[in-house]
Amino acid sequence: MTAGWVVTCAGLWSDELAKRSGADDNPRIIPFRGAYVHLAASDQPPVVRGMVYPVPDPDLPFLGVHITRHISGEISIGPTAFVAGAKDAYTLSRVKLRDLWSLATWPGTWRVAKQFWRTAITELRFLLSRTAMKNAAAEFIPEIRHRALARAGAAGVRAQAVDRDGTLVDDFVISDVPGATHVRNAPSPAATSSFALARELVDRCETHLGPPEARE
Ligand SMILES: Cc1cc2nc3c(=O)[nH]c(=O)nc-3n(C[C@H](O)[C@H](O)[C@H](O)COP(=O)(O)OP(=O)(O)OC[C@H]3O[C@@H](n4cnc5c(N)ncnc54)[C@H](O)[C@@H]3O)c2cc1C
């Protein structure tokens, strides 16, 4: 099969695909695992009717415990954010030497660690203790402190692009190489901005291929 132009949106693997098709090595994707805990079902009135998001720290906008009431009525708290042992570390035990090597050999990883080690300690506490997460949420809604926790919720892995100099890239990174456009960083709220992002990609394709009526 042949294509006039290829657009890749490979999330956690976007850096590898871009590099393999001739793009710059910078930025690299560092996987951050984000886990949630759920409050146990209760006869008490729900502790929250909507969603509670903390005011983000501009340096680390993806951090901070959110409280979410799902359409099922379940209430989740999270996510955590801790460097994952693999790009697909949906379980904690998932570790891949290849991904660890990529992490360890990227200068940006060490610069991020040096800059944010205090934050890493807080996140490690959340990783090790579900009660610590619950207590963090209770700072917004004290009633949560008296509620029991249920099963651990699902976890996601955030693709965080990190520059060689240790900058956490917080904007979209889209780069073109001959024959392809790579979405190398689509951080939150990329899901919310997906239509605007799609428009940008279509515009780029049209720039490279010409308008649809000019093609067969
Ligand atoms: C815990 C968590 C909470 C979040 N909350 C929000 C939120 O509230 N609002 C919001 O807007 N965003 C949120 N985000 C961010 C949002 O999920 C991402 O910004 C968005 O998913 C990025 O879209 P994407 O298409 O670039 O990558 P992805 O959604 O990761 O999709 C990439 C796809 O490419 C596939 N792929 C990878 N490599 C290959 C290959 N070689 N061949 C074929 N397929 C491949 C993958 O399997 C995957 O399906 C959250 C993310 C996390 C982790």
The ligand as a MOL file (V3000), in Angstrom:
LIG
                    3D

  0  0  0     0  0            999 V3000
M  V30 BEGIN CTAB
M  V30 COUNTS 53 58 0 0 0
M  V30 BEGIN ATOM
M  V30 1 C -4.1650 9.7690 33.3130 0
M  V30 2 C -4.4360 10.7270 32.1600 0
M  V30 3 C -5.4710 11.6610 32.2430 0
M  V30 4 C -5.7350 12.5330 31.1800 0
M  V30 5 N -6.7670 13.4230 31.2670 0
M  V30 6 C -7.0730 14.2220 30.2110 0
M  V30 7 C -8.2030 15.1160 30.2470 0
M  V30 8 O -8.9340 15.1780 31.2330 0
M  V30 9 N -8.4520 15.9030 29.1590 0
M  V30 10 C -7.6680 15.8450 28.0370 0
M  V30 11 O -7.9480 16.5600 27.0590 0
M  V30 12 N -6.6050 15.0170 27.9700 0
M  V30 13 C -6.2810 14.2100 29.0240 0
M  V30 14 N -5.2150 13.3680 28.9590 0
M  V30 15 C -4.3330 13.4790 27.8130 0
M  V30 16 C -4.8550 12.7750 26.5690 0
M  V30 17 O -5.1670 11.4290 26.8860 0
M  V30 18 C -3.7410 12.8200 25.5220 0
M  V30 19 O -3.3320 14.1610 25.3500 0
M  V30 20 C -4.2270 12.2690 24.1840 0
M  V30 21 O -4.6520 10.9300 24.3510 0
M  V30 22 C -3.1030 12.3130 23.1580 0
M  V30 23 O -3.6120 11.8030 21.9530 0
M  V30 24 P -2.6720 11.1060 20.8850 0
M  V30 25 O -3.5800 10.6930 19.7610 0
M  V30 26 O -1.5210 12.0100 20.5830 0
M  V30 27 O -2.0350 9.8180 21.6030 0
M  V30 28 P -2.7640 8.5050 22.1750 0
M  V30 29 O -4.1520 8.7680 22.6320 0
M  V30 30 O -1.7820 7.9150 23.1440 0
M  V30 31 O -2.8620 7.5520 20.9000 0
M  V30 32 C -1.7070 7.0030 20.2790 0
M  V30 33 C -2.1260 5.6980 19.6150 0
M  V30 34 O -1.0940 5.2630 18.7160 0
M  V30 35 C -0.9370 3.8570 18.8600 0
M  V30 36 N 0.4320 3.5040 18.3930 0
M  V30 37 C 1.6130 3.7910 18.9850 0
M  V30 38 N 2.6420 3.3230 18.2500 0
M  V30 39 C 2.0970 2.7290 17.1570 0
M  V30 40 C 2.6620 2.0520 16.0070 0
M  V30 41 N 3.9870 1.8970 15.8350 0
M  V30 42 N 1.7970 1.5600 15.0930 0
M  V30 43 C 0.4460 1.7170 15.2390 0
M  V30 44 N -0.1410 2.3440 16.2960 0
M  V30 45 C 0.6850 2.8490 17.2410 0
M  V30 46 C -1.1760 3.6080 20.3420 0
M  V30 47 O -1.5010 2.2590 20.5840 0
M  V30 48 C -2.3540 4.5620 20.6220 0
M  V30 49 O -3.5850 3.9450 20.3450 0
M  V30 50 C -4.9360 12.4780 30.0110 0
M  V30 51 C -3.9060 11.5280 29.9140 0
M  V30 52 C -3.6560 10.6580 30.9810 0
M  V30 53 C -2.5470 9.6250 30.8620 0
M  V30 END ATOM
M  V30 BEGIN BOND
M  V30 1 1 1 2
M  V30 2 1 2 3
M  V30 3 2 2 52
M  V30 4 2 3 4
M  V30 5 1 4 5
M  V30 6 1 4 50
M  V30 7 2 5 6
M  V30 8 1 6 7
M  V30 9 1 6 13
M  V30 10 2 7 8
M  V30 11 1 7 9
M  V30 12 1 9 10
M  V30 13 2 10 11
M  V30 14 1 10 12
M  V30 15 2 12 13
M  V30 16 1 13 14
M  V30 17 1 14 15
M  V30 18 1 14 50
M  V30 19 1 15 16
M  V30 20 1 16 17
M  V30 21 1 16 18
M  V30 22 1 18 19
M  V30 23 1 18 20
M  V30 24 1 20 21
M  V30 25 1 20 22
M  V30 26 1 22 23
M  V30 27 1 23 24
M  V30 28 2 24 25
M  V30 29 1 24 26
M  V30 30 1 24 27
M  V30 31 1 27 28
M  V30 32 2 28 29
M  V30 33 1 28 30
M  V30 34 1 28 31
M  V30 35 1 31 32
M  V30 36 1 32 33
M  V30 37 1 33 34
M  V30 38 1 33 48
M  V30 39 1 34 35
M  V30 40 1 35 36
M  V30 41 1 35 46
M  V30 42 1 36 37
M  V30 43 1 36 45
M  V30 44 2 37 38
M  V30 45 1 38 39
M  V30 46 1 39 40
M  V30 47 2 39 45
M  V30 48 1 40 41
M  V30 49 2 40 42
M  V30 50 1 42 43
M  V30 51 2 43 44
M  V30 52 1 44 45
M  V30 53 1 46 47
M  V30 54 1 46 48
M  V30 55 1 48 49
M  V30 56 2 50 51
M  V30 57 1 51 52
M  V30 58 1 52 53
M  V30 END BOND
M  V30 END CTAB
M  END
